Structures are given as structure tokens and as C-alpha cells.
Amino acid sequence: MDQLEFTRIMNYLAEAYGVTISQTRLNIYYDKLKTYDLNLLKQIASNIVAQDNYFPTVARLLALLNEELEPALTVDPMDEWLNVIDAICKYGRTHADKGKTMLSDMTKSVVATIGWTRLCDADQFALANYERQFKQLFRRQQGSVKGQVLLSRGVIEPVTVGSELHTLNAD
């Protein structure tokens, strides 16, 4: 996660709650949240401002992030592949945007890697190869999400290069 973008999110929360964040506190939040997707954190920050009365703790942010990520760990790649095939059959190349709305974020990401148009144009033989590729990529993403969840819970330790925590530059 980009430190500058992270700082912007934290400044957004600080402004919304009238809180001043010290550099040390900012570093603590960054240290615990840096492995998460920036867009997911933005979404959660926006939801917090709309719903919560108090500035969120690290634990609150981690709980909300993990809550969003948990379902992705239990999804069967075959079920997601069938959703892709269903979306392609219903919408094809001409209405790709509508077809993609039927898919989960993780599935959209995998489909984007393979290519919607390629999938639409594929014959049965090619689709069988794309199915294998889809399942591999999907499982890899599930592993990445699982790593984020385990890391945030302290089950595994992060691998870091260098021992110092870089300071964040606030806007």
C-alpha cells in the first residue's frame, strides 16, 4: 500500500472526526494495515464516517477489513468459473460491462487478467484451457487474501526488507 495514499485516507478520517493524528500513531496504523488493498480501505473509511461516532481504532479497521475478505476464502473457484461462463453467455462481448457486474471483485480481477474478449471468442478447447488458468489464478488470489488475514491476526509474521519503519509524510 502506498504510504502517501494511506496518509490521505487517515487524514480523511481525522478531519471527519476532528482528531489530530501524531506521526507515531500514523506509523502504527500503517504498520498494521499496509498489507491490505488501498481501495478496500478507502471504502471502509467512507463507511465508517457515515456510520460510526468515533475515530476507528486499528482493531476496528482490521475487523472490518477481515470481514470483507473472509468470504473470498471460502468461495469455490469452479462456482466462480460457472458464473463467468453464465455472464459470457448472457452478455457476450457487446455488453461486457453488464456481464462483469454479475461477478465478484476477485473474479473480475482474474477475468481481467485472462481477458473478457478472449473468453468470449474461445472455442470449447480454449475454454477448457482458460478454465484451468482461471482456477489457478483464483486460488493464487485466495492465497494472497488468506495471507493478509493471517498476517493481520498475527498468525504469521511479515517478511520485511530492512528493520526501520519509514515515516509517513502527512499532507
QUIBEL-V364109 format. One record per helix or strand of 3 or more residues. SS is the DSSP state (~ for helix, > for strand). FROM is the first residue (numbers start at 0). LEN is the number of residues. If there is no record, write none. Layout:
ss/from/len
SS/FROM/LEN
SS/FROM/LEN
This chain:
ss/from/len
~/2/15
~/22/11
~/37/14
~/57/17
~/76/15
~/95/5
~/104/10
~/115/6
~/123/29
